[in-house]
Amino acid sequence: MDQKTDVVVVAFCDELRLLKLQARSFAKYASGESIGNIYIILHDNKVQEFTRYFKKHILPEYGHLRGKIRLTPYTSVLGHRLDTPNWWTQQSIKILASSLVETAHYLILDCKNHLIRPLERSKLYTADNKMLMPLGHYHKDFDDKLQNAFKYFGGEGTPVLDKALPTITPFLIKKNIAQNIINHIETKEKKPFHEVFIEQKFTEFFLYFGYLLARYGSIDAFYAESGLIVLAYFDDCLHDTDKVDSFDTYINMETVYSLGVHRKIVDQADSRLKGRIAHHWKTYGLVSNEEEADYFSSMYSSAENPNRLGFLSSIKEFIARV
């Protein structure tokens, strides 16, 4: 039985402050006995800017887990550079990241996710090694994505949806299934996985879900019910006060080990909503004062990360070409 689980985070410059908060939360709540390597996949062409900030401001925040950090450019899994990395391309990379992972399962996070309770093996697996995920809510807005994936992999009729995998992170995935999906698609299409993923407009988690349903008929052999594990402040929280109020109740559930704060909340929330989130951060020991709370609830700016060395490097490269 595997004792450790690798973590994959697809990151980019706009979310560097959120990534720093995540790193701090891992130092506080993640067990070194349960967590394997933490792969930070740099999904941005501003490589020098990201790397400089990461090494100076983020890497130290991991504390006892610092030696587990693997900062990796997206080109190492994709094989080529993208003109404009975007929402679609980062989804493909979450599946392709299976080539990096060294454990049987890996936990996918976004930068917006940070821990608020200990992340131990018992939060991720049952005693018989089934992955624990919330299986109740089915995101109907993505129904066409699931149906298309199900049919693509040879599913017939309508899939049985008595249990549904979520469409948001944290998302626990089985490495060999992710690799089987890649191999199936590349063998069938005679094209790279990423190219087909973009052409077909798949979404990463319903592609995976559709494969399980088409191949195995259900997810029962792999997943068990975890209960609620994350409270995510998406942009609908900007206007849905009832939902925001409900979080104050749900956050007390022991199964909830992660908060999520989308960058639109960071960019657009009023002082009242930001204050609500800051209160949670303080309660769970992620910030110690108002100044830190303000820092994490505001957008990253390249002005705080001068790129002088990168500029000089570019000048030298230009001169060498002349």
N, C-alpha and C positions, 0 to 999 in steps of 0.2 A: 504493500500500500504506500503510495507517494505521500511524503510528509510535507512537501513544499509545493508552492504554486507560484509560477512566474507571473509578473504583472506587465501589461502593455499599456502605455499611454501615448496617444498620438497628439503632439503638441505643436504650437506655432506662436509667433511673437506676440500677437494680440493678447494671448492668455498667459503670459509669463508670470504675472502677479498671482493668478489663480494657481498656477503650477507651484509657485513658491509656498502657497498656503497648503497645497496638497502634500508637498514634501514635509512640511512641519507636522502635519497630521499623521503622516506615516512614522515619523520619528517617535511620536507620542503613543500611537495606537497599534502599529503593526508589529507582529512578533517575528523576530529573526528566524525562529524555528519553523514558522509557517510560510514565510515569504521567501521565494527564490530570488532570481534576478528581477530587477525592475528596469524594463526597457523603455526609455524615453525616445520615441521616434520623432525626429525633427522634421515635421511636415511643412517646411517653409524654405524658400530660396534665400532668405536672409540668414545664411548659415553663420557668418561671423558675428552678427549682432546677437543672434539667439545664443550661440555658444559662449560668448563673452559674459553675458548676463547670467546664464545658467551656472557657469563655473564660479562666478564671484558671489552671486546672491542666493542661488537655489541649492547647489550641491551641498554646502555646509548644513543646510536645514534638515537633511536626511539623518543626521546624527549617526546612531549605531548601524544604520542601513547603508551608509555612504558607499561601502565597498561592494554593494549589490547593484549599484547604478550602472546602466549601460546606455550612454547617449549615442544614438544611432541615426544617421541620415536616412530619409525615406528611400533614397536611391539604392541603399543596400538591400532592400527587399523588393523594390520595384524594378531595379535594373537600369533605369534611365531617369533623366531629369524631366520634370513637368514645367510647362510654361507658366501655368497658374494653378498651384495646388489649391483645392477647394473642398467643399462639403462632400461631394461625391467621391473624390479621389481618396480622402482620408478613410472612407468606409472600406474601400478595397484593401487598403494597407492594413487594416485591423485583421483581415483574414490572412493576407500574405505574411503578416508577422509571425504566423505559426512556424515559419522556416527558422526563426531565431530562437524560439522557445525551447527550453531544455526539460521542461516538466510535462507530465501527461495532460495537464489542464492549464489554462491561463486565464487570468482575470483582466478584462478590458475595462479601462477607465478613461474618461475624458478629463481634461485639466480642471473642469468645473467641479469634479468630485473630490471631496475631502472627508476623512474619517472622523467620526465623533465617538466611536466605541472601539474596544479592542477587536482587531481583525485576526481571529484565530481559526485554526482548521475547522473547528466545530461550527463556525459561521458559514463555511463554504461547502462542507460535505456531510453526508449522513455517515453513520457507522459502517454501512456497506458501500461507501465510496460513491454514492450518487451526488451529483452537483445540486446545491441548494440555490434555488432562484424563486422569485415570486411568480406564480403560475396562473393567477386569477384573471387579470385584466387583459382583454384583447383589443389592440389598437386598430379600430375599424378603418381609420384614415389610411392605413397602409395595407388594407385587405387585398388590393390588386397586386401588391408586391409579393405577398405570400402566395396567392393563387398562381401567379406567373412562375414563381420559383418551384412550387409544387409540381406544376405541369412540365416545366423544363426538365426536371429530374425524373420524369416518367410517372408521376402520380396520376391516378385515374379517378374521375368523379370529383366529389367535394371532400376535402380533408376534414377529419373529425377534430373539432376544436374545443373539447371539454377542458383542456389545459392549454394555455398559451404562454410562450416565452415573451418577455418584455421587449420593448424596442429602445430602451435607454440603458445607459451604464449606471452601476456596475453590471457587467455581463460576463458570466463564467462560461468558458467554451472548452471543448475537448480538442486537443491539438491534432490528433490523427483524423478526426472528422473534418476539420478545416482543411487539412492537406488532401483528404479524399475529394473534397469539393473542388479544390484547385485542379487536381489531376483529372477529375471527371470532365470539367469544363474545357481544359486545354486539350485533352484527347478528343473530345467531341468536336470542338471548333477548329482545332489546329491553329489556334491563336493564343497569345498570352492571356492569362486569367484577367488581368486588369483591363485589357482592351475590351473583352467580352462584357465584363462587369459594367463598364461605362456605356457600352452600346445598348445593353439590355435594360439599363437603369434599375439594376438590382439595388436593394438595401441590404447592408451586411447581416443584420440579425434575422431578418425574414428570409434571406437566402439560406442561411444556416438552418432555420426552423423548417423551411419548405423542404430542404434536403432530408432532414430527419423524418418528416412525415411521409415523404415519398419512398424513402429507403426502408424505414422501420415501422411505419404505420402509426407511431405515436412517439412521445418523448419519455415514456415511463421508464424505459431501461436506463435512462441517463440522468433524469432530473427528479427532484422531490421538492415539495412546497417549503419555502423558507419563511413565508410571511413577508411583510413589508421590510425592505432593506434600505431604501433611499427615499429621501424627501428632496425633490428637485424644484428649485425656483426657476421655472421657465418664464418666457415673456408674458404668458397669460396671467401670471401673478401680478403684473403691473396694474391689472384692472379687476381681478377676481379676489375681492377681499375675503369672501367666505373660504376660499381655498387657502389663503394665507393664514387665516385664523385657525383653520383645522390643523395646520402644521404644528401649532403649539401643543396640541393634544397628541398627535401621532409621534412627535419626536421623543416622547417618553417610552415608546415601545422598545423593548430590549433587542428586538430583531433589527431595528434600524441602526446600521453602522456607518451610513454615509449621508452627507448633505450634498446637494448639487446647486451651484449658483451659476446660471448661464450669463455669458458676458453681456447680453442685452440688459439683464438686471443690473449689472455693474455699471453699464453705460446710461441707463434710463430711469432707474428707480428713484423715487423721491426719498427725502431724508427719513420719513417714517418707516418705509419698507427696509431701507438700508439699516436703520437702527434696530429693526426686528432681527435681521440676519446677524448683525454685530452682536446682539445679545446672545444668540446661540453660540457664536464663536467664543465669546467670553466664558459662557457657561461650561463649554467643553475644553477650555484651556488652550485655544488656538491663537488668541490674541490677549494681550495683557493690559492694553490701554486704548483710548480713543484714537490716538495717532495711528496705531497699527491697524485698527478697524477701518479707518478712513483710507489707509494705503491699499488694503486688500479689496475695498469696495469702490475702487476707482480704476480706470483703464490704464494699462501700461502705455508709456510713451517712449519712443526711441530717444527722446531728449535726455532721459535718465541713463542712457547707455551709449555714450559717445563712441562713434565708430571710426575714430581717427586712424587707428592701425589698419582697419579695413580699407579706408580711403587711400592711405599711403601704399598699401599693397596693390590696389587697383591701378594707381599711377605708375608704379614700377612695372606692372604687367603690361600696361599700355606702351610705356617707353621701350620695353623689350621687343615689342611687336613692330615698332616703327623702323 
